[in-house]
Amino acid sequence: MQTPTVRACLVAVRKIGPKKRYPAEIQPEAHRVPTVPHKTDDLCDRGLFKAIMQDYIDYIYPMVPIVHRPSFRKAVQEDQDREDDGFLALILSIAALVVATMRSRFQAYQSDSHSLRFSSRKEFIHFCYQKVMGLRTSSYFDELNFQKFAVPYLFFAAYLQLGDHNWARMLSVEAMQIARLLNLHRISDYDGLNYIETQLRKKGFWLIFYCFVHAHLQNLLGERLTYLDPVLLNSINPEDLMPLEVDDELIFEHEVLASVNNEPCLVSVFIFHSRVFWAAIRSPQPSTAADDPCACMRAKDPRAQVLYFQERLDCLQNLLIDIPSFLQPWESSPESFDENVIGENTKAIQLQFSSLRANLHVTHLWLQSLVLDQLEAAQSHQQAHPSATNTEPTGLDQRSLWLEREKICRQLFFILFNFPRLSLEANGLHLANKVRDIMTSLLACPFHPDDPISKQAAEYVQLSTEILSRLDSSESMNTMHLQTWVDTDRIKR
């Protein structure tokens, strides 16, 4: 056998050679691992987007529980938005609400290694909204479901958190229309729904009902459409529409499990919060509410108007007297938490309860302040138009009214100075607007500047300016009570 020459060996080695290595970016197609882009990649890196979803669960979900938490977590983990445009629209609207509400979290997203490319929260939210609009087809409204209610509601809340009230008004109308078409207010139409869907729709009703009460008590220009008319409102028993008082993890499509440790749950606070909103315009007792005079009758009878608002104020003041201790404003955290069971999640859960308590009690005080405004206006109207048949004064005298305002302010400052910063921030601009509404009412103090009530009111207003500078996270001036749209047909050329 012939021995190969040295030259022949060198040629063979050169032909075989070591396997050539390509940089990752120029790997041949046959060797490259295919990666399918996510539909949210034009917003940010997928890891950062999932962090935003987790921030929704941690911070915003307690106040806006518009998803079934375990199902939502699973869908995000499994990237359900790759195939489901409805779920994609939902998570985009949730991302918009998180960014709009939590200014500090948006700043953290910008400083992340895969940072957002948006310079402002408004830019981010507009991008999300335009992306969602691009998903709609010509048959979008031919089939409705709760998800299609949730998307405009979340964008409405996001724009409201930004202080962009014109966008918020328009989106609230779409959310209200879908809520009416789904009959969220009619308990008889819940037949045939599974437990998860029933719980979601009951929560959805109360979320849109909060908007209705806002419009009912603050519709100064008369420009806002409302969710319910007086006849529908009179037909509702609020207890029928209260969600089950269990956490989402115990609710499945075909069964609801009982809580083993009988621990406090987030839904408990949601239920009390809903009762506070209901009490602002109706009696909690159906038998008593049936006797409430309608708005038309009250408009013709100043005395009936005064009595109505006095009853609403009394009802609100007594509503939270007997609430559980873990819901009281001075309670730092629920005492019945089992530390061994919760472990690392204890702080997160305590923050959620703190955010909910802040929301509950600030809302409770804010609604009392609004009713006081209405009561004071009704009493002034009654005095200006005395009835020939009944001249007996009704309601509170002026000094008593202002002592009530002082009490509201003291309770409000206790919450603002004693609750954690994050629990206040999680309530977003809503909380700042409520504080502003309460403090604005003090500007019209009718007493002499040397009167102790006037001096106290001035001190409260001054103190509130510093608080609002920290709480107000809007990117524009507050214009909620101003006409900020332009009727171009009226512009003279």
C-alpha positions in Angstrom: 0.0 0.0 0.0 1.4 3.4 -1.0 2.1 5.8 1.8 0.5 9.3 1.2 2.9 12.1 0.7 3.2 15.1 3.1 1.7 17.3 0.4 -1.3 15.0 0.0 -2.0 15.0 3.8 -1.9 18.8 3.9 -4.4 19.0 1.1 -6.7 16.6 2.9 -6.6 18.5 6.1 -7.2 21.8 4.2 -10.3 20.3 2.5 -11.8 18.8 5.7 -10.6 21.7 8.0 -12.3 22.7 11.2 -16.0 23.5 11.1 -16.5 27.2 10.3 -18.1 29.3 13.0 -20.4 32.2 12.1 -21.3 35.1 14.3 -24.8 34.8 15.7 -26.1 37.5 13.5 -24.9 35.9 10.3 -25.6 32.2 11.0 -26.9 30.4 7.9 -30.7 29.9 7.8 -30.3 26.2 8.3 -28.5 26.7 11.6 -30.4 29.7 13.0 -33.0 29.1 15.7 -36.3 30.7 14.5 -37.8 33.3 16.8 -41.4 34.5 16.4 -41.8 38.2 17.3 -44.5 39.2 19.7 -47.2 41.6 18.7 -46.1 43.9 21.5 -42.5 44.1 20.5 -43.0 47.5 18.9 -43.9 48.8 22.5 -41.0 47.2 24.4 -39.0 44.0 25.0 -41.3 41.1 26.0 -39.7 40.8 29.4 -40.5 44.4 30.2 -44.0 44.1 28.9 -44.6 41.1 31.2 -43.3 43.2 34.0 -45.9 45.8 33.2 -48.6 43.1 33.4 -47.2 42.1 36.8 -47.4 45.7 38.0 -51.1 45.7 37.0 -51.6 42.7 39.2 -49.6 44.1 42.1 -50.8 47.7 42.0 -53.8 48.4 39.9 -55.9 45.2 39.9 -57.2 45.7 43.5 -58.9 49.0 42.3 -59.7 47.8 38.8 -60.4 44.0 39.0 -61.5 43.7 35.4 -59.9 40.3 34.8 -60.0 36.9 36.4 -56.6 36.9 38.0 -55.4 33.2 37.6 -56.8 33.0 34.0 -55.1 36.3 33.1 -51.8 35.2 34.5 -51.9 31.9 32.6 -52.9 33.7 29.3 -50.0 36.1 29.7 -47.5 33.3 30.5 -48.7 31.3 27.5 -48.5 34.3 25.1 -52.2 34.0 24.2 -52.0 37.4 22.4 -50.0 35.7 19.6 -53.3 34.1 18.3 -56.0 36.1 20.1 -56.5 39.7 19.0 -59.1 40.2 21.7 -56.6 39.4 24.4 -54.0 41.5 22.7 -56.3 44.5 22.8 -57.0 43.7 26.5 -53.3 43.6 27.6 -52.6 46.8 25.6 -55.3 48.6 27.4 -54.1 47.3 30.7 -50.5 48.5 29.9 -52.0 51.9 29.1 -53.7 52.1 32.5 -50.6 51.0 34.4 -48.4 53.6 32.7 -51.1 56.4 33.1 -51.6 55.6 36.8 -48.1 54.9 38.0 -45.7 57.8 37.1 -42.9 56.2 39.1 -43.2 52.9 37.3 -43.1 54.6 33.9 -39.8 56.2 34.9 -38.5 52.8 35.9 -39.6 51.4 32.5 -37.7 54.2 30.8 -34.5 53.4 32.8 -34.8 49.6 32.2 -32.1 48.0 30.1 -34.8 47.4 27.4 -36.3 50.8 28.0 -39.5 52.2 26.5 -38.9 54.4 23.4 -41.7 56.8 24.5 -40.8 60.2 26.0 -44.2 60.7 27.7 -47.0 58.6 29.2 -49.5 60.2 26.8 -47.4 59.1 23.8 -47.3 55.5 25.1 -51.1 55.5 25.7 -51.9 57.0 22.3 -49.7 54.4 20.6 -51.5 51.6 22.5 -54.9 53.0 21.5 -54.1 53.3 17.9 -52.7 49.8 17.8 -56.0 48.5 19.3 -58.0 50.4 16.8 -56.0 48.8 14.0 -57.1 45.4 15.3 -60.8 46.1 14.7 -62.5 44.8 11.6 -65.8 45.9 10.0 -67.7 43.2 12.0 -66.1 44.1 15.3 -69.4 45.2 17.0 -71.5 42.4 15.6 -70.3 40.1 18.4 -69.9 41.5 21.9 -68.4 40.1 25.1 -67.1 41.4 28.4 -63.6 41.8 27.0 -65.0 44.3 24.5 -66.4 46.3 27.4 -63.2 46.1 29.3 -61.0 47.6 26.6 -62.8 51.0 26.2 -63.3 51.1 30.0 -59.6 50.7 30.6 -58.6 53.3 28.0 -61.3 55.6 29.5 -59.6 55.2 32.9 -56.2 55.7 31.4 -57.0 58.9 29.7 -58.8 60.1 32.9 -55.6 59.3 34.9 -53.7 61.5 32.4 -56.1 64.4 32.8 -57.1 64.1 29.1 -60.9 64.5 29.8 -62.0 64.9 26.2 -60.6 61.4 25.2 -62.0 60.0 28.5 -65.5 61.4 27.8 -65.7 59.7 24.4 -64.3 56.4 25.5 -66.7 56.3 28.5 -69.6 56.5 26.1 -68.4 53.3 24.2 -67.9 51.5 27.5 -71.4 52.5 28.7 -73.0 51.5 25.5 -71.5 48.0 25.5 -72.3 47.7 29.3 -75.9 48.4 28.4 -76.0 46.0 25.5 -74.5 43.3 27.7 -77.2 44.2 30.4 -74.6 44.3 33.2 -77.2 46.1 35.3 -79.9 43.4 34.9 -79.4 40.4 37.2 -81.9 38.3 35.3 -79.6 38.4 32.2 -76.8 36.6 34.1 -78.6 33.3 33.6 -76.4 30.9 31.6 -73.1 32.5 32.5 -70.4 30.5 34.3 -69.1 31.6 37.7 -66.0 33.4 36.3 -68.0 35.4 33.8 -70.7 36.2 36.3 -68.1 37.5 38.8 -66.4 39.6 36.1 -69.7 41.2 34.9 -70.8 42.1 38.4 -67.5 43.8 39.0 -67.8 45.4 35.6 -71.2 46.8 36.5 -69.8 48.5 39.6 -66.8 49.9 37.8 -69.1 51.6 35.2 -71.5 52.6 38.0 -68.8 54.6 39.7 -68.6 56.6 36.5 -72.3 57.1 36.6 -72.2 58.6 40.1 -69.3 60.9 39.1 -71.5 62.2 36.3 -74.6 62.4 38.5 -72.9 64.6 41.1 -70.4 66.5 39.0 -72.1 67.1 35.6 -71.9 70.9 36.0 -72.1 71.6 32.2 -74.7 69.0 31.5 -72.6 67.7 28.7 -72.0 64.1 29.9 -74.1 61.2 28.9 -75.1 58.9 31.8 -75.2 55.1 32.1 -78.6 54.7 33.8 -81.9 56.6 33.6 -84.0 57.0 36.7 -86.3 54.1 35.8 -83.5 51.6 35.4 -81.8 52.9 38.5 -85.0 52.4 40.5 -85.2 48.7 39.2 -81.8 47.7 40.6 -81.3 46.0 43.9 -77.6 46.6 44.6 -77.1 43.5 46.7 -78.1 41.3 43.7 -75.2 42.7 41.7 -72.5 42.4 44.5 -69.7 40.0 43.5 -69.0 36.9 45.5 -66.8 37.7 48.5 -64.0 35.3 47.5 -60.7 35.8 45.7 -60.4 34.9 42.0 -58.2 31.9 42.8 -61.3 30.2 44.4 -63.6 30.8 41.4 -63.7 28.3 38.5 -66.0 28.0 35.6 -68.3 25.5 37.2 -67.6 25.8 41.0 -66.6 28.2 43.7 -64.5 26.9 46.6 -64.8 28.1 50.1 -61.9 30.0 51.8 -60.1 27.6 54.1 -58.5 30.1 56.4 -61.3 32.6 56.3 -58.8 35.4 55.6 -59.7 38.9 54.4 -60.0 39.2 50.6 -59.7 42.1 48.2 -63.3 41.7 47.1 -64.5 42.7 50.6 -63.1 46.2 50.1 -64.5 46.3 46.6 -68.0 45.5 48.0 -67.8 48.3 50.6 -66.5 50.7 48.1 -69.5 49.9 45.8 -71.9 50.4 48.7 -70.4 53.8 49.4 -71.1 54.9 45.8 -74.6 53.5 45.9 -75.4 55.4 49.2 -74.3 58.7 47.6 -77.4 58.7 45.4 -79.8 56.0 46.7 -80.7 54.4 50.0 -79.1 51.0 50.6 -82.4 49.6 51.7 -84.7 48.8 48.7 -87.8 49.6 50.6 -86.6 53.0 51.6 -85.1 53.7 48.2 -88.5 53.2 46.6 -89.8 56.2 48.5 -87.0 58.5 47.3 -88.4 61.4 45.2 -87.2 61.4 41.6 -85.0 64.2 40.3 -88.0 65.9 38.5 -90.0 66.1 41.7 -87.0 67.4 43.7 -86.4 70.1 41.1 -89.9 71.4 41.7 -89.8 71.1 45.5 -86.8 72.8 47.2 -87.7 71.3 50.5 -87.8 67.8 49.1 -84.4 68.5 47.5 -82.9 69.5 50.8 -84.3 66.5 52.6 -83.0 64.2 49.9 -79.4 65.4 50.3 -79.6 65.5 54.0 -80.6 61.8 54.0 -77.8 61.0 51.6 -75.3 62.7 53.9 -76.6 61.0 57.0 -76.5 57.6 55.2 -72.9 58.1 54.1 -71.7 59.3 57.5 -73.1 56.1 59.1 -72.2 53.6 56.4 -68.6 52.7 57.5 -69.1 52.8 61.3 -69.2 49.0 61.7 -66.8 47.9 59.0 -64.2 45.1 59.9 -61.1 46.4 61.7 -58.8 45.5 58.8 -60.7 48.1 56.7 -60.5 50.9 59.2 -58.2 53.7 58.0 -55.9 53.4 61.0 -55.3 49.7 60.5 -51.8 49.0 59.0 -52.6 45.5 57.7 -55.1 42.7 58.2 -54.3 41.0 61.4 -55.6 37.6 60.3 -52.9 37.1 57.6 -51.1 33.8 58.0 -47.4 34.7 57.6 -46.5 31.0 57.0 -49.0 30.7 54.2 -48.3 34.0 52.5 -44.5 34.2 52.9 -42.9 36.5 50.4 -46.2 37.9 49.2 -47.0 39.4 52.5 -45.7 42.9 51.7 -47.4 42.9 48.3 -50.8 41.9 49.8 -50.4 44.5 52.6 -49.8 47.2 50.0 -52.8 46.1 48.0 -55.0 46.4 51.1 -53.5 49.7 52.0 -54.3 51.0 48.5 -57.8 49.8 48.7 -58.4 51.3 52.2 -57.0 54.6 50.9 -59.4 54.5 47.9 -62.3 53.5 50.1 -61.9 56.2 52.7 -60.9 59.1 50.4 -63.9 58.2 48.2 -66.1 58.1 51.3 -65.0 61.6 52.3 -65.1 63.0 48.8 -68.7 61.9 48.3 -69.7 63.5 51.6 -68.1 66.7 50.4 -70.0 66.6 47.1 -73.3 65.9 48.9 -72.5 68.8 51.2 -72.0 71.0 48.2 -75.4 69.9 46.8 -77.1 70.3 50.2 -75.7 73.9 50.6 -76.9 74.8 47.1 -80.3 73.3 47.8 -80.7 75.2 51.1 -79.7 78.5 49.4 -82.3 77.8 46.7 -85.0 77.0 49.4 -84.2 80.2 51.2 -84.5 82.2 48.0 -87.8 80.5 47.1 -89.7 80.0 50.3 -92.8 77.9 50.1 -96.1 79.5 51.1 -97.3 76.3 52.7 -94.1 75.4 54.6 -91.7 78.0 56.0 -90.0 75.7 58.5 -86.3 75.6 57.8 -84.7 72.2 56.9 -81.2 70.9 56.6 -78.1 72.1 58.5 -77.4 75.7 59.4 -74.4 77.3 57.7 -72.0 76.9 60.7 -72.9 73.3 61.1 -72.2 72.7 57.4 -68.7 74.1 57.7 -68.0 72.2 60.8 -68.8 69.1 58.8 -66.3 70.2 56.1 -63.7 70.7 58.8 -64.2 67.1 60.0 -63.9 65.8 56.5 -60.6 67.6 56.0 -59.1 66.3 59.3 -59.9 62.7 58.3 -58.6 63.3 54.8 -55.2 64.6 56.1 -54.9 61.6 58.4 -55.1 59.3 55.4 -52.8 61.4 53.2 -50.1 61.6 55.9 -50.3 58.0 57.3 -50.7 55.8 54.2 -47.6 54.6 52.2 -46.7 56.6 49.2 -47.1 53.6 46.8 -50.6 52.9 48.1 -51.6 56.5 47.3 -49.8 56.5 43.9 -51.7 53.3 42.9 -54.9 55.3 43.1 -53.4 57.8 40.6 -54.9 61.1 39.5 -58.4 60.0 40.8 -57.2 60.5 44.4 -55.6 63.9 43.6 -58.8 65.1 42.0 -60.8 64.0 45.0 -58.5 65.9 47.3 -58.7 68.9 45.1 -62.5 68.8 45.0 -62.7 68.7 48.8 -60.2 71.5 49.3 -61.8 73.7 46.5 -65.0 73.7 48.5 -63.2 75.5 51.3 -62.4 78.5 49.1 -66.0 79.8 49.4 -66.0 80.0 53.2 -68.7 82.6 54.0 -67.4 83.7 57.4 -65.3 86.7 58.4 -61.5 86.1 57.9 -61.0 86.4 61.7 -63.6 83.7 62.4 -61.9 80.5 63.6 -63.6 78.5 60.9 -62.2 80.8 58.2 -58.7 80.6 59.7 -58.9 76.8 59.8 -60.2 76.6 56.2 -57.3 78.8 55.0 -54.7 76.6 56.8 -56.2 73.4 55.2 -56.1 75.0 51.7 -52.5 76.0 52.2 -51.5 72.5 53.4 -53.3 70.9 50.5 -51.3 72.7 47.9 -48.1 70.9 49.0 -49.9 67.6 49.1 -51.4 68.0 45.6 -47.9 68.9 44.2 -46.9 65.3 45.2 -50.2 63.5 44.3 -51.0 65.2 40.9 -49.3 63.1 38.3 -51.1 64.5 35.3 -49.2 65.7 32.3 -51.6 68.6 31.7 -53.6 71.2 33.6 -56.8 70.0 35.4 -59.7 70.9 33.1 -62.4 68.5 34.3 -65.0 71.3 34.9 -64.1 73.4 31.9 -65.2 73.2 28.3 -62.0 72.2 26.6 -63.5 71.2 23.2 -64.1 73.6 20.3 -67.2 73.7 18.2 -65.6 74.6 14.9 -68.9 75.4 13.2 -69.2 78.4 15.5 -65.8 79.8 14.6 -66.3 83.0 12.6 -64.1 83.2 9.5 
